[in-house]
Amino acid sequence: MKQSKKAKKMGRNKRVKTPEDSIERYDMVLQLVSTQKISNSEAYARLNVDRNRIVIQAPISELAKANPEVYSALRATFKRKGNIKRFTDECRAFCEKEPNRKFNGKEKKMRGHFWTSAKCNPALS
């Protein structure tokens, strides 16, 4: 089977197609930074992910962690072949509506990483 140019370029990397893929990738970088005590740029290089993609799609993960009820309601509107950028923009809009939403329990450890936006992260507000 012949691969497309985009698939060849991506190589072994997995393309983000759903919000769960974005959250998984965000958490992998976060885990690598916290467990191995390496810099964020080194974590991006090891996982072979683009820093800008992580930054742009961070509101998805932040909303999922800070406000799971709103995230699940938004997730229900995401179609199988939906546009991940549009979904990111919707998540960012909800983060901007409620910028001081408090994190609970395990998420408190995740606050303050540089790729999160101040609007979604109360630690940076």
C-alpha positions in Angstrom: 0.0 0.0 0.0 1.4 3.4 -1.0 1.8 6.0 1.8 0.8 9.6 1.4 3.5 12.3 1.7 2.1 13.3 5.0 2.3 9.8 6.4 5.9 9.4 5.2 6.9 12.7 6.7 5.3 11.8 10.0 7.1 8.4 10.0 6.3 6.5 13.2 4.6 9.5 14.8 0.9 9.3 15.5 -1.3 12.0 14.1 -3.8 13.7 16.5 -7.3 13.0 15.3 -9.3 13.2 18.5 -9.2 15.3 21.7 -8.1 12.2 23.6 -5.0 11.9 21.4 -4.2 15.5 22.2 -4.6 14.9 26.0 -2.5 11.8 25.8 0.3 13.6 24.0 0.1 16.5 26.5 0.3 14.1 29.5 3.2 12.2 28.0 5.2 15.4 27.8 4.2 16.5 31.2 5.1 13.1 32.7 8.5 13.0 31.0 9.3 16.5 32.3 8.2 15.7 35.9 9.6 12.1 36.2 13.0 12.4 34.4 13.6 16.1 35.4 14.4 17.2 31.9 13.7 20.4 30.1 10.5 20.8 28.1 12.4 21.2 24.8 14.3 17.9 25.5 11.0 16.2 26.2 9.6 17.4 22.9 12.6 16.1 21.1 12.5 12.7 22.8 8.8 12.3 22.0 9.3 13.8 18.6 6.4 16.2 19.0 6.1 19.8 17.9 6.1 22.3 20.7 3.6 24.6 18.9 1.1 21.8 18.6 1.3 21.2 22.3 0.9 24.9 23.1 -2.0 25.4 20.7 -3.9 22.3 21.9 -3.2 22.8 25.6 -6.6 24.2 26.3 -8.1 20.8 25.6 -6.1 19.1 28.3 -6.5 22.0 30.7 -10.3 22.1 30.3 -10.5 18.3 30.7 -8.6 18.5 34.0 -10.0 21.7 35.4 -13.7 21.2 34.5 -14.5 17.7 33.4 -18.3 18.3 33.2 -17.9 21.1 30.6 -15.3 19.1 28.7 -17.5 16.0 28.5 -20.4 18.2 27.2 -18.1 19.7 24.6 -16.7 16.3 23.7 -20.1 15.0 22.9 -20.4 17.6 20.2 -17.1 16.5 18.5 -17.8 14.4 15.4 -15.7 11.4 14.3 -14.0 13.4 11.6 -14.3 16.7 13.4 -11.9 19.6 13.2 -9.4 19.5 16.2 -8.6 23.2 15.7 -12.3 24.2 16.1 -12.6 22.0 19.2 -9.4 23.6 20.6 -10.9 27.1 20.0 -14.1 26.1 21.8 -12.1 24.8 24.8 -10.1 28.0 24.9 -13.3 30.0 24.9 -14.6 28.1 27.9 -11.2 28.6 29.7 -11.5 32.3 29.0 -15.0 32.4 30.5 -13.9 30.9 33.7 -10.2 31.7 34.2 -10.1 31.2 37.9 -11.5 27.7 38.0 -9.6 25.8 40.8 -7.8 22.5 40.1 -8.4 19.7 42.5 -6.3 16.9 44.0 -3.8 15.4 41.5 -4.2 18.4 39.1 -2.6 20.7 41.6 0.8 19.2 40.8 0.3 20.0 37.1 -0.1 23.8 37.6 2.5 26.3 36.4 4.1 24.6 33.4 5.1 27.2 30.8 3.1 25.9 27.9 -0.2 26.5 29.7 -2.0 29.7 29.1 -2.7 32.2 31.9 -6.4 32.2 31.0 -6.8 28.5 31.6 -4.4 28.2 34.5 -5.2 30.0 37.7 -1.6 29.7 38.9 -0.5 32.0 36.1 -3.4 34.5 36.5 
